[in-house]
Amino acid sequence: MHQSETTETARNARLSNYKIEDPFWSYYIDLVRNVVVPYQWKALNDRVNSAEPSGAVANFKIAAGLMEGEFYGMVFQDSDVAKWLEAAAYLLETRPDPELEQLADGMIDIIALAQQEDGYVNTYFTLKEPGARWTNLAECHELYCAGHLIEAGVAYYRATGKRKLLDVVIRFADYIDSVFGTEPGKLRGYDGHQEIELALVKLYEATGNERYLDLSAYFLNERGQKPSFFAQQLHERGGRTHFPGLNMATDLEYNQSHLPVREQDRAVGHAVRLVYMLAGMADVAARKNDQEMLDACLRLWDNIVSRQMYVTGGIGSMVHGEAFSYDYDLPNDTVYAETCASIGLIFVARRMLQIKQDAQFADVMERALYNTVIAGMSRDGKQFFYVNPLEVNPKSCGGKNKNYDHVKPVRQEWFGCACCPPNIARLLSSLGSYIYSVQGDTIYHHLYIGGEAKLKVNGTNVMLKQETRYPWQGDIKIEVTPEKTQHFAVALRIPHWCGGNASVRLNGQAIPADSLEVVNGYAVIKREWRPSDVIALSLEMPVMRVHSHPAVQANAGRVAIQRGPLVYCLEEADNGKHLHQLVLPKEAGLSLLEEELLGGMVAIEADALRLNEETWDGALYSERELPDYRPVKAKFIPYYAWANRGEGEMRVWVREQ
């Protein structure tokens, strides 16, 4: 990608250019604005009595000298405030909100007061270990917190034009640049939790200062060099660790420092760390035209989505280290699949789409968004999943089986480690910028979400108006209105799940399939566009049976149900207990049900069989009894909607007969 293309994409991605008006997504956008962000502000200020304390705002007030007290919370507690500010900025960019802006301005004033004279900002090290800056990069998240603050500063400046937080993070980034690097006297180190890499690229784009892009590239290129910087620091600390038992300084795969990033080809270690690293790699590769780094990024992406991703778009199969394990190891009940990891996967997909216009990236983005990400938040916006299992039995949770201690059968109000709730807020509040992109003379439609967008292509302003009932129906109407007649292309993603069964009409006239150019999963229409031209895209949306690769042991003999982008699941509320007793015959009928449940949805009813427990003789094992099944109706609901009706069993993959 050339720099001019990067700049044009960034300009078109301004949230003020987008207005979402969609039967499905408007509810979530309004929820974030009216419930989630205000609720999280209360939680960050310790005003939700039933939730775990945060201490995040109080830490900044203490560091700013505005109140007395001690640091409270995790070493990365500052990042929760930064992510909240970033979400607030996105909301302000899409619509004025004086009350929210006043809250954000007040928080920014506190952060500015907490900044040290040399530019450093971190309440943990300011309050608790003031002499230990940069001495434990493997564990203590200094650069991670800095990255999130930088993202917030850039977002708030873009939204409001106010420079106060931007100037804070510029001073901070300049200080970091004076500390790290290959020059004599500087630390040859890098972050234990990747994040600052992608943040520095955003700061570079906001300021035009090449030093920030170079610093991002330095952090990526230094990672994995030998000898291990983390091991050296551990020795200098006399073996002292912040998180005993996690071995962050010696388990180099955990933080992807086992090899230089350009040599890595398999997803290992902490899942969020990896996808944040990939986002930074994609950013730097695009802006520096670094093909070798891009190739490494593509190798890791391919390993994730072809061998280590759940059907729901979840990633990270094991609780230990919140990490990837090995190819095709995808257990459904002990899975981790952190919400933040799927959000990070979406970050990567969006960046890859800016480099290489291939529908596979948008397909993954859609899968993660419609399934794991919105499953991570309750319908009322006040409870959240950190872990996203594909199979739950509440009896196993809550300490009865320690292997499932990380799995919750219902969403939680807040977490001591509360990274996921504000991450959901900042993604959904910026969702408009994920729908389209412009590359050269082509407008790409990545997501089908109703609303309006103002873009510029070939020097001409173009208004797009999209109407759809997606994901329930596959009909999409797109009105294309350039300010003047202009030649350009419109590229429509044909999702992989529809099997190419799509039709396109232009101004009421069908475009024959054999004359429709399809490039990398996008149907491309090139023409002279005139005001109020109308595209009608129809995607077939059958109910599909999905099977796993034969190497996935957990799903042997099982099937999952998908329709459109939505993966479905069984829930105890509809099907009773012991969901493992349900079997779906291969020829079973599958029909659609229009439901009013949770604001309206399309459920799926199946002709299933249930193991007849009443005919069993009561013995734990039997050589004489043959399993007996009785016919039943099984009801599947979208996976994102589970656990909104109380505690109960849930299952995505069902035995197939």
N, C-alpha and C positions, 0 to 999 in steps of 0.2 A: 504494500500500500504506500502511495506517495503521501507526503505531508499535506498537500492541498486537499486530498481526499479525506484525510483524518480531520482536518479543520472543518470541512463541509459537513461531515457526519456529525461532529460535535455541535456545530451550529444548529443543524436540524433537530438534534436531540434535546434542545431546550424545552423544559416542561411547559413553559408558557405557550408553546406551539400546539399543545395537545389538550383536548377536553374529552374525557371519557363519559359517555352517556350510553350505558350498556345494561340490559336487564340482569345480567349475572354479576358483572364486576362493579357496577356503581354502588351496590350495597356494601362491598368490601372497602371501596375507597371512602365512602361516607363513614363507615365504621371506624376506619383508621383516624379520620379527621375528628369525629364527634365523640368517640369512645376510647379507642386504643391509645392515641397520643395523650389525651388528658389523663387516662387511667395510669399510664406509665409515668407521667409526671408526678402523680401522687405517690406511686410506688418508689420512685427515685428519691422522693422527699420523705419516705417512711410514714406515709399517711394512710396506708392500707393495712389496717390492724390484723387482718386475717392472712396476710402474705408475709413471707420472710423479709426481714429488714434489708434495705439496700445500703444506706450510708453514703451513696455516691455523691449526692448534692452536698451533704454535710461535710464530706471530706474536702471538697473544694472550698467551702466556707471557712473551714478550719485553716486550710493552707493559705487562704487569702487574709487571715487575721480577723475574720468577721465573727467568729465564735470560738469557744474553747472546746477541747475534746481531743480524742485520739482517732487515728485512722481506723475505719471499720470495713471489713469485707475482703474480697479477693484482691490479689495484687493488680488485677486488670480492671478494677471497679470503675475507673475513669472512663473506660470505653463505653459504658452504658449511657452516660450523659452525652458523649459525643454522637452516638448513634441516634439518640433522641433528638438532638439538635439537627442532625442531618435530615431526619424524617420531617421535622418541623419546617425546615427550609424548603423541602420539596412541596409540602402543602402550601406554604406561602407563595411559592413560585406559580402554583396553579390557581390560587385564589387568595385575595387579601383576607387577613384575619388579624385585626389589631390586637386582640387579647392574646392570641398565641405569639404574635411578634413581640409583645411586651414581655411575656414570660421568657422568651428566648433571649431578648436583649439583656434582661436582668441576669440570666445565667452566664451570658458572654461577659458581662461586667465582672462577675465573680471569677471566672476563669482568667481574665486579664490581670486581676489583682493577685491571683495565685501563681502567675508566671514569675519565675526567678529572674534576676538581673541579667543573667547570661542567655535568657530565652527558654530555659528548661521548664517543662510543665509535666508534672507527675506527682499526684498527691501522696502516693505510697512512699516514694523515696524522699519527698519533701518532709513528710511527717514522721515516718517510721524508721527509715534507714538513710538519713541525709548524706552520709559519707560513702554510700555504696552504689552510686550511679554506675551503670554500664558494667558492673562486676559479675552479673549473672544473666547474660542475655539469653541463655538457653531456656530459662524458666520464667523470668520476671516481667516479660511483656512490655518493656519500656517502649520499644519501637512499634509494637502493635498498638498501644494506646496512642502514641504519637500519630500513627497512620490514621486512626479513626478521627482524631481531632483535626487533622489536615483535611480529611474528606468533608467534615462538618464546616470548616472554615471556607472551603471553596464553594460548597453548596449554598451556604448562607449569603455569601457575596453575590453569587449568581442570582439568588432569589430576591434579594433586597437592595443590592448595591452598597450595602454597609460593609466597611472594611475592617472593623475592629477585630473580629475573630480572624479574618484573613491575615491581618498584620501580626496577630499573635502567632499564627502557625508559620508565617514566613520567618519570623524571628527564630522560632523553634527549629524549623528546617535548616536555617543558616547555621544554627548552633550544632545540629546533628552533622551537617556537612563538614564542620570544623573538627569534629571528633573522629569520624570514620573515613577510611580510605586507605590507599596503598602508599601514600606519602610518608616519609619519616616522621615519627612522633604521633601518627594516627593509629587508631585501633583497626586491625585487620579483621573486624568482626561483622556480624550480621544478626538478624533477628531470630529468636527462637520460634516465634509465631508470625508467619508471613502476613503482611498487610500494608506495611509502609511502602512497598514497591509500587502497588497500584495507586496509592494515595499521592506519592511524589509525582507520578505522571499527571494526575489531575491538577496538582499545583503548578506543574510545568505548563499545562495548557491554559491555566488561569493567568499566569504571569508572563509566559514566554521566556522564562529563565531556564536556559539549557542545563544549568548546574543540577537542577532537580531531576531531570531526565537521566543525566549521567550518574547521579547518586543512586537512583533506582536500578540502573543497569549494574552499578558496582555491587549492590547488595545481592542481586541475582547471580552474578558471575563469581562472587567470592564464596557463596554457599557451596559446601561440599569439597572445598580445597583441603589439601593435606599439608601439615598435620591439622587435626580437628581443633578449630578455635574454641569450641565448647569444652572439649577435654582439657585444653590448656587453662581455660578459666576455672574449671572445676579444681584442677591442681593448685592454682593460685589461691583458691578459697579454702584450701585444706580439706577438700571433699565435702564441704557444707552444701546442702541442697535445700531448696525452698519447698519442693513437693516430694517428700520422701516416698520411695516406692515406685515412682514413675520413670526414673533413670533418664530424664530428658537430655542430660549432658553426655550420656554414653550410648543411649539407644539412638543412633544417628538416623536410622530409617524413620523414627517417630516424627522428626521435624525435617525430613527430606534433605539432610545434610550428609548422607552416606556417600553420595557421588556428586560431582558438579552437575548442575541442572541440565546442561547440554548433553550429558551422557545417560540421563535417566530415561527408562522406557517402560517402567511398570509402576503403577500407583501403589505406594506403600505408606504406612504411617498414618498420622492424624489426618482425617479426611478434610476438615476445614482448612488446615494449614496448606494442604496440597492444592486445593482449588483456588485459594487466595494467591498462592504462588503462580499457578497457571494464568490467572487473570493478569498478574504483573508481567509475566513472561510474554503474553500476547500483546499487552500494551507496548512494552519495550521493543519487541520484534517488529511491530507495525511501524513505530515511529523511527526506528533506526534501520529499517529494511534489513533486519538480521534473520536471514533464512535459516541458519543453523538453529537458532533459538526457537523459531517457529516450528521447525521440524520436530524438535524435542517436545514442544507443546502439543503438537498433533499426535505424537506417539503416546503420550500420557493420556490425552483425551480418549484416544481409541481404546486403550486398555481399560479405562473406566467404563465407557458406555457399552463396550462389546463383551466385557467379562466380569465387571464388578459393580454393576448398577442394578438396583431393584426395579421391578416393573412399574413401581410408583415414582421412579426418579430419585429414590433415596440412595445414598452412598455411605459406606462405612459399616462393615458387617459385624464388627466385634466391639464389645464394651471396653475391653482393655485397650487403653490409648485412644478410644473413640475413633477407631482406625479401620483401614482396609486390612484384609487378611491375605487371601490368595485368590487366584482366578477361579471363578465359579463357586466360591464359598459364600452362599447367600442364605443363611438360616433366617427363617421368618419370625421366630419367637424370641430369640436372643439377639436379634439385630440391634444395631444402634441407630443408624440413619438419622443423625442429628439434623434438625431443621436448618440450622446454619449451613450445613454442608450442601444441601440442595439449593439453598440461596446462592452459595458460592459457585455451584455448578451453573446456575443461571447467569451469574456474572461472567463466567468464562464463555458460555455460549454466545452471549451478546457480543463480546469482544471478537470472537472468532467470526461472527457474521459480518463484522466490519472489515475483516481481512479477506475472508473467503466466503462468497455468497453461496452457501450450500445448505439445503433445507435440513440436513441431518442435525445441524446445530439448533435450529429453531424447533425441530421435533423434540429434542431433549429438553430444551427450555420450556416448551409447552407441557411436557410430561411431568417435570418437576413442579412447575407452577400450579397446575390444576389438581395435583394429587398431594405430594408431601407438603408443599409450602402452605396451602390454605388448610390442610389438615392440622397443621401446627398451631392453629388458633381456633378457639371455640366460636360458635355462631354469635355470641354476645360480645366477643372481643376482649374478654377479661380473664381468660384462662388459656394456657399454652402447653403444647407438648415440646419437650426438649428432644425426646427419643420418639421415633415413629415406627412402631412394629407393624408387621403384616399379619400377625397372629397373636391373640391375647386371650389368656384365661386368668381372670382376676384371682383365682385361688392360688396361682403361682406367684403373684405379686405381693408386695407388702411384707416380705420377710419369710414367708412360708417356704419358699425355695430361693436360696440366696443367688442362684444363677440369674434370677429375674429382678434383682433389686433395682436395676436401672429402668425397668419397664413400668410405666404407669397406666392403669386401665382408664383413668380419666385425666383430663388436663389439669395443670396446677396453676394457682393464681400468680405465683412469682417464683423465682429461683435464687438461691444464694449466688449461683453462677448464671446470671440472667442475660446471656448474650442473645438468645433466640428471639424473645419478644420484641426488642427494638430493631432487630434485623428484619423481622417480618414487616414492621411498620415502615422502615425506610425503603424496602423493596416495593411494597404495594403503593406507597405514596409517590413513587417515581415510575409507576407501571407504564404511563403513557409513552415514555421514551424507549420502551422495548418493542413497540408495535411495528414501527417502520424503520427503515434506514434508507439513505440515499447514497448510491455509489455511481459516480460518473453521470450518465444520462438515464439512470434507472432508479425508480422508486420500488423498494422491496417491501412486501407485506409479510411480516413474520408471524404475527398473532392476529387472530380475528376477534377484535374487541370493538364494540360500537363506540362511535364518537366522531369528533372532528380533529383534523390535523392540518397545520399550516407548514408546508415544506417548500424548499427551493431546489429546482432541478434545471440544469441548462440556463441558469440565470433568471428563470421565471418562477414567480410565486405560484404555488399550486395548493388549492384547498381540497382535502379529501374528506368525504363524509361517509362513514361506514355504518350500516344497520345490519343486525344479525340477532338470532336467538341462540347462537353458539354458547355453550357446548351441547345444548339439547337438540338443536337442528343444524344441518349443514348448509343452509342457504345464507349467502352473504351478498349484500348489495353495497356497491361502492360507487359513490358519485365523485367524478374527477373534474375539478373546475380550475383550470389554469387561468391566470389573469389575462392571458391572450393566447391565441392559437400557437401551439408550440409542439415540436417533435421531441418525444422522449418515450421511454419504456416504463410499463408498469408490470412488475413481476409478482405473481400470486403463489404463495406456498401451497403445494399440493401435499398434505400430510401423508406420511408413510402409512398410517393406519387405514386410509381409504383405498389403498391398493391401486392408485391411479384412476379410480372411478370418479371422475370429476367432469363437469361440463361448464363451459363459459359462454355467456351471451354478452354482446356489446350493443347497447342501445336497442335491445329487444331481439337482435339477430344472433342466432347460434353461430359460434366459431367452430367449424369442423375440427374434430380431434386431430386429423392428419395434417391440418394447417396450423395447429397451435404448437409453437416452439416451447419445449420444456427443457430447461437447463438446470442441472443440479437440483431437481425437485421443485423448481419454480416455473410456472406457466408465464411466459413473457409475451406481452402485447406491445408491439412497437408501432407507433402511428403518430399522426398529427392530432393532438388532443384539442378539443374545443370545450368551452364552458358547458358544464352540466352533462358531459358524457357519463353514461352509466354502465358499470360492469355488474353482471349477476353471476356469481360463482356458486355452483351447487356441488357439494361434497357428499357422496354416499356415506351414511353413518350406520352400518349394520352392527348388530351385536356380534362380537367376536370372541372366540375361544382362543386364549393365548397359552402357549406351552413354552417351557424353558428348554435351554440347551441341555442335551442329555447328561452333561457333566455336572449340572446343578443337582446335587443329591437331595436337597431339601424339597425339591418340587417333582421328584420322580413319581409318575402316576397321578399327577395333579394338574389342574387346569385353573386359569384365572379368566375372569370375564372383563371385557373392555368394550366400551362404545364411544366412538369419537376419541377425544383425549382423556376420557375419564376411565380409571380403573375402578372396579366395583368390589364390594366385600359383603360377606354375610355378617349379620349382627344378631346378638341374642334377643334384642327387643322385638325382632320380627320372626325369628326362627327357633326361639327357645334355647335351652342350654345344650351342651354337648354337640357343638357344631362339627366336631370331628366325626360324628356319626353320619353326617350327610354325604351323599354320593351323587354325582352328576353323570347320568348316562350319556354316552357319546352322541346319541341321537335325540337327546331330550329337547323338548321345545323351549324356546326362550322368547318371552313376549315383553313388551314395554308397558309400564304402568305410570300414568301421570299422577303424581303425588303432591299434596299441599305441604308435606313435611318440610320444615326448615326453610320456609320461603318458597317452596316449590321445587320439584326435581322430577327427573325421569328415573324410576326404579325399574328393575328387571325381575320378572317372575320366571321361575324355571320348574319344569317337571323333574323332581328329584326323588331320591330314595333315602330312607333313614334306617339305620341299623335298628332292628327291633330288640331292644334290651329286655323287654318283658319275656321273651321266649328263651333267654339264657338261663342256665340252671343255677347261676349264682357263684359258680366256681371261678377262681381267678383265671385258670387255664382249663381248656377242655380238649380232649382228642376226639370226642364224639360229636360235639355240637358244630353245626355249620352255620355261618352267619345268615341271619334271616332279615330281609329288608322289606319295608312297606312303602308304598308310594306317598309322597307328600309334595306340597308346593313350597319351594324355597324362594325367598325374596332377597335380592341383592340391592344395596344402595351404593351411591358413589362413596369411594374410600374417604374423600375429604370430609364427609358428613358424619363419620362414625364418632361415637362417644359424646354425642350431644343429647342423649336421652338417658343419662345415668350410666352406672357401671354395668358392664356385661362382657361376654365373650365377643370376639371378632376374628374373622378369618378371610384372607384374600384368596389363597390357593386352596382348592377343594379337590377331594379325591374324584377321579374320573373313572367310570366303569366302561 
